[in-house]
């Protein structure tokens, strides 16, 4: 058997050769992928709903994490938190009237189960959020 050939395949040169071949194949695949101009259509509506919901919670939060302050649930607070030229937002507790920064109607309605601080008491309630992206 040939010792020279055995040294190339079995030694460190064999690993270098395999590495070069794999690296070349990887570069070829990446170049082919880039040249295909792959376009992906991404739906951001769920992300937008999550962001608006988080902004509403941030706007209405009480001193404790995860609790909504009932006194902050008014039109003025929403007008301070949301620019009416970007988002129209309506917020309502299950047993209350809508608070809003603009009068509108949309199909983007969210529902959250929340704790509401009313004075010293905490109550379970449902928070309805209706929003529309104006931009």
Residue, then its C-alpha position, 0 to 999 in steps of 0.5 A: x500500500x502507498x504510504x504517501x496516499x495513506x498520509x494525505x487521507x488519514x492525516x491532518x491534510x485530509x481534514x483540511x481537504x474536507x474542510x475546504x470542500x465543505x466550505x466551498x459548498x456552503x459558499x455556493x449554497x449561500x450565493x445561490x440563495x442570495x441570487x434568487x432574491x427570495x422575498x418573504x411576506x411577513x404579517x405584522x398584524x399580530x405583532x402590532x396588536x401585542x405592541x398596542x396592548x403593551x402600550x395600553x398596559x403601560x399607560x394605565x398601570x398602577x404602582x404594582x406590576x400587572x395591575x391597572x389603575x381605574x383612575x387612569x382610565x379616561x380620555x385625557x390619559x389616552x390622549x397623553x399616551x397615544x398620538x391621535x395622528x398615529x393610533x386611535x385607541x379605545x379602552x373599556x372595562x367590562x362594566x364601564x364606558x369606552x375611554x378614547x383618544x379619538x372617535x372611530x370604529x375598527x375591527x382590531x379588538x383585543x380582550x384581556x383579563x386584568x386586575x383593576x385597582x379601585x382605591x384599595x380594592x383589587x377586582x377581576x375584570x375584562x379590558x377591551x382595547x380597540x385600536x386603528x393604525x392611522x398612518 
